Amino acid sequence: MQKEAFNYMVPIIGIPVVDEVAQYKFTNYVKAIETHGGTVRFLVRNKQPAELFVANIDGLLIPGGNDIHPKYFGESWHPTLKSVDAARDESEIRLSQQALEADLPMLGVCYGVQIMGIAMGGNLYQDIDDEYPKEALCHPEINGVDSQHDIEIEFDSLLNQITGKRVAKVNSAHHQAVKDIGEGFVVTARSEDGIIEAMENPSKRFVLGVQYHPERMTETPEFREHRRKIFEAFIQAASE
């Protein structure tokens, strides 16, 4: 199926949402995409088959969200889980699988990197403080403000090529994290405590998942540069 011709010069970045109202929660993503040369198309849950949506976009962004239901990676419910939307999890796991099969450029953010891993057989630490075997840094947000910490980036990884850095400061707002990566992925960044902060699929054109939130890294020149480079690279891959 061919993509709609009227938008062919501007890459169309698809973002899945629960309903029409939820679109307004993702203004940071929309601004980042539009600022760097793309346009956004939302997939409202149950409004269109994933296959048709994937066929008519140039890139897929799986945005941040809440905790993921453990049934999708074969574990029982942890008592600290909150705001779980199993229907969203199922829908976006399926959408990620479709996009990976189609070799569509993908960017996963926070919840998104976790969903991408689960889509390929990976799993999570449901609660870092309780399940991670070592003492962890502060990864959740504090009183509504993102935490911050450094990440160490693997040499010659996609993220290294994009940012030009081996160490970068990022924001942080999560209490779950990728434990075992899914099939085809490699770990390309970790925080000092060993938590996975980025993973990629080197067999695909552009598949990058980050545990942090580049769309809202705007407080400092360093953050803004990181944000710009991530979205420029993603939009460029979607335009090819």
C-alpha positions as CSV (number, residue, x, y, z in Angstrom):
1,M,0.0,0.0,0.0
2,Q,1.4,3.4,-1.0
3,K,1.5,6.3,1.5
4,E,-0.8,9.2,0.9
5,A,1.0,11.4,-1.7
6,F,0.0,14.8,-0.5
7,N,2.3,14.6,2.6
8,Y,5.2,12.7,0.9
9,M,7.8,15.5,1.3
10,V,7.2,15.9,5.1
11,P,7.7,12.7,7.0
12,I,4.6,11.6,8.9
13,I,5.3,10.5,12.5
14,G,2.6,8.4,14.0
15,I,1.8,8.5,17.7
16,P,-0.8,6.1,19.3
17,V,-3.2,7.7,21.8
18,V,-6.1,6.3,23.9
19,D,-8.7,8.7,22.6
20,E,-9.1,12.2,21.0
21,V,-8.7,13.9,24.4
22,A,-5.4,12.2,25.0
23,Q,-3.8,13.9,22.0
24,Y,-3.5,17.1,24.1
25,K,-1.2,15.3,26.6
26,F,1.5,14.9,23.9
27,T,2.1,18.6,23.0
28,N,5.8,18.2,23.9
29,Y,6.2,15.4,21.3
30,V,4.3,17.3,18.7
31,K,6.4,20.4,19.1
32,A,9.6,18.5,19.0
33,I,8.5,16.7,15.8
34,E,7.2,19.7,14.0
35,T,10.2,21.9,15.0
36,H,12.5,19.4,13.4
37,G,10.7,18.8,10.1
38,G,8.0,16.3,10.7
39,T,4.2,16.2,11.0
40,V,2.2,14.2,13.5
41,R,-0.6,11.8,12.8
42,F,-2.4,10.3,15.8
43,L,-3.7,6.7,16.0
44,V,-6.7,6.7,18.2
45,R,-7.2,3.3,19.8
46,N,-9.7,1.1,17.9
47,K,-10.2,3.6,15.2
48,Q,-7.9,2.1,12.6
49,P,-6.1,-1.3,12.2
50,A,-2.4,-1.1,13.2
51,E,-1.4,-2.5,9.8
52,L,-3.2,0.3,7.9
53,F,-1.8,3.0,10.2
54,V,1.8,1.7,9.9
55,A,1.4,1.6,6.1
56,N,0.5,5.3,6.0
57,I,3.2,6.8,8.3
58,D,7.0,7.3,7.8
59,G,8.0,6.8,11.5
60,L,6.4,5.6,14.8
61,L,6.9,7.2,18.2
62,I,5.8,5.3,21.2
63,P,5.4,8.0,23.9
64,G,5.8,7.9,27.7
65,G,3.0,6.5,29.9
66,N,2.2,4.7,33.1
67,D,3.1,1.2,34.4
68,I,2.8,-1.8,32.1
69,H,0.6,-4.8,33.1
70,P,2.9,-7.7,34.0
71,K,0.8,-10.3,32.2
72,Y,2.5,-9.1,29.0
73,F,5.8,-10.4,30.2
74,G,4.7,-13.4,32.2
75,E,4.8,-12.1,35.8
76,S,2.3,-11.5,38.6
77,W,1.1,-8.2,39.8
78,H,3.4,-6.1,41.9
79,P,1.8,-4.1,44.7
80,T,3.4,-0.8,43.7
81,L,1.9,-0.7,40.2
82,K,-0.3,2.2,39.4
83,S,-2.4,3.7,36.5
84,V,-2.1,0.5,34.5
85,D,-4.0,0.5,31.2
86,A,-3.8,-3.1,29.9
87,A,-5.7,-2.2,26.7
88,R,-3.1,0.4,25.8
89,D,-0.3,-2.0,26.5
90,E,-1.7,-4.7,24.3
91,S,-2.5,-2.2,21.5
92,E,1.0,-0.6,21.5
93,I,2.8,-3.9,21.8
94,R,1.0,-5.0,18.6
95,L,1.7,-1.7,16.9
96,S,5.4,-2.0,17.8
97,Q,5.5,-5.5,16.4
98,Q,3.9,-4.3,13.1
99,A,6.4,-1.4,12.8
100,L,9.4,-3.6,13.5
101,E,8.3,-6.1,10.9
102,A,7.9,-3.3,8.4
103,D,11.3,-1.8,9.3
104,L,9.7,1.5,10.1
105,P,11.9,4.1,11.9
106,M,10.9,4.0,15.6
107,L,11.6,6.1,18.7
108,G,10.4,4.8,22.0
109,V,10.4,7.1,25.1
110,C,10.3,5.8,28.7
111,Y,7.1,3.6,28.6
112,G,7.9,3.4,24.8
113,V,11.3,1.7,25.3
114,Q,9.7,-0.8,27.7
115,I,6.9,-1.6,25.3
116,M,9.3,-2.1,22.4
117,G,11.3,-4.6,24.5
118,I,8.2,-6.5,25.6
119,A,7.0,-6.6,22.0
120,M,10.1,-8.7,21.2
121,G,10.0,-10.9,24.3
122,G,11.7,-8.8,26.9
123,N,10.6,-8.0,30.5
124,L,10.8,-5.3,33.2
125,Y,11.8,-4.5,36.7
126,Q,8.3,-3.7,37.9
127,D,9.6,-1.6,40.7
128,I,13.3,-0.6,40.6
129,D,13.6,0.0,44.4
130,D,12.1,-3.4,45.2
131,E,13.4,-5.6,42.4
132,Y,16.7,-4.2,41.2
133,P,19.5,-6.2,42.7
134,K,21.8,-3.2,43.4
135,E,21.3,0.1,45.0
136,A,19.8,2.4,42.4
137,L,20.0,6.1,41.7
138,C,16.9,8.3,42.0
139,H,15.1,7.5,38.8
140,P,11.5,8.7,39.5
141,E,10.4,12.3,39.3
142,I,10.3,14.2,42.7
143,N,7.3,16.3,43.5
144,G,6.4,16.5,39.8
145,V,9.9,17.5,38.7
146,D,12.2,15.1,36.6
147,S,15.2,13.7,38.3
148,Q,18.6,14.0,36.5
149,H,21.6,11.8,36.1
150,D,24.3,10.8,33.7
151,I,24.2,8.0,31.2
152,E,27.2,6.2,29.7
153,I,26.7,5.6,26.0
154,E,28.3,2.7,24.0
155,F,30.9,3.7,21.5
156,D,29.7,3.7,17.9
157,S,26.1,3.0,18.8
158,L,23.3,4.9,17.1
159,L,22.9,7.0,20.2
160,N,26.6,7.8,20.3
161,Q,26.6,8.7,16.6
162,I,23.5,11.0,17.1
163,T,24.8,12.8,20.2
164,G,28.5,12.6,19.6
165,K,28.9,11.8,23.3
166,R,29.9,8.9,25.5
167,V,28.5,10.5,28.7
168,A,25.4,12.7,28.7
169,K,23.2,14.1,31.4
170,V,19.5,13.2,31.0
171,N,16.2,13.7,32.8
172,S,14.4,10.8,34.5
173,A,10.9,10.0,35.6
174,H,10.3,6.3,35.9
175,H,10.1,3.6,38.6
176,Q,10.1,0.7,36.1
177,A,12.9,-0.3,33.8
178,V,13.9,-2.8,31.1
179,K,15.4,-5.9,32.7
180,D,15.9,-8.3,29.8
181,I,15.9,-6.8,26.3
182,G,13.8,-8.3,23.6
183,E,15.0,-10.2,20.6
184,G,17.1,-8.1,18.1
185,F,17.9,-5.3,20.6
186,V,21.2,-4.4,22.1
187,V,21.8,-2.2,25.2
188,T,23.5,1.1,24.2
189,A,23.3,3.2,27.3
190,R,23.2,2.7,31.1
191,S,23.1,4.9,34.1
192,E,25.8,4.6,36.7
193,D,23.8,2.0,38.7
194,G,23.5,-0.2,35.6
195,I,19.9,0.5,34.7
196,I,19.3,0.3,31.0
197,E,18.8,3.8,29.6
198,A,18.8,3.1,25.9
199,M,18.6,0.2,23.5
200,E,18.6,-0.2,19.7
201,N,18.0,-2.7,17.0
202,P,21.0,-2.5,14.7
203,S,19.4,-4.7,12.1
204,K,16.8,-2.1,11.4
205,R,17.0,1.3,9.6
206,F,16.4,3.3,12.8
207,V,15.0,1.8,16.0
208,L,16.0,3.6,19.2
209,G,14.4,3.4,22.7
210,V,15.4,5.7,25.5
211,Q,14.3,5.5,29.1
212,Y,14.5,9.3,29.6
213,H,12.3,12.0,28.1
214,P,14.1,14.0,25.3
215,E,10.9,15.7,24.3
216,R,11.0,17.8,27.5
217,M,14.7,18.3,27.8
218,T,14.6,22.1,27.5
219,E,16.0,23.5,30.7
220,T,19.7,23.8,29.7
221,P,21.7,24.3,26.4
222,E,23.0,20.8,26.9
223,F,19.5,19.4,27.2
224,R,18.2,21.3,24.2
225,E,21.1,20.1,22.1
226,H,20.4,16.5,23.1
227,R,16.7,16.9,22.3
228,R,17.4,18.5,18.9
229,K,19.8,15.8,17.9
230,I,17.5,12.9,18.8
231,F,14.5,14.3,16.9
232,E,16.5,15.5,13.9
233,A,18.0,12.0,13.5
234,F,14.6,10.4,13.9
235,I,12.9,12.7,11.4
236,Q,15.8,12.3,9.0
237,A,15.5,8.5,9.1
238,A,11.7,8.8,8.6
239,S,12.2,11.0,5.5
240,E,14.5,8.5,3.7
